[in-house]
């Protein structure tokens, strides 16, 4: 599982981070993704700001590395991140 975070600073600059969680058993994927999303959202939620809307891409049914890379590229939500290299 890869999580790409983009943070917007008050000075209008941005920061990208990439987190990786590997070796997740197939029967635990849904719970791991749900926990990661909700934990991260709680950390960012502000009393003054809007709720976070997630852009998620589910690759569980896409088999093979090349097929997953192609699906990520068609999704088009990743910028400044190399996919497939």
C-alpha positions, 0 to 999 in steps of 0.5 A, spaced: 500 500 500 502 506 498 499 513 500 501 519 497 500 525 501 500 533 499 501 538 504 499 545 503 503 550 507 500 557 509 506 560 505 503 557 498 508 552 498 507 544 498 510 538 500 509 531 498 510 525 502 510 517 500 508 512 505 509 505 504 506 499 508 508 492 505 506 485 507 499 486 508 495 479 508 489 479 503 484 478 508 486 485 512 487 490 506 480 493 507 481 494 515 488 497 514 486 502 508 480 504 512 484 505 519 490 509 515 485 513 512 481 515 518 487 516 522 490 521 517 483 525 516 483 525 524 490 528 524 488 533 519 481 535 521 480 542 523 475 546 527 475 551 522 476 547 515 472 543 511 472 535 511 477 532 507 475 528 501 479 522 499 481 521 492 482 513 492 484 508 487 483 501 489 487 496 485 485 490 489 482 487 482 488 489 478 493 483 477 500 484 475 505 490 475 504 493 468 496 493 469 497 496 475 501 502 473 497 503 467 491 504 471 495 509 476 497 513 470 489 513 467 487 515 474 491 521 473 491 523 480 498 523 482 503 529 480 510 529 481 511 522 483 514 517 478 510 511 476 513 504 474 520 506 474 
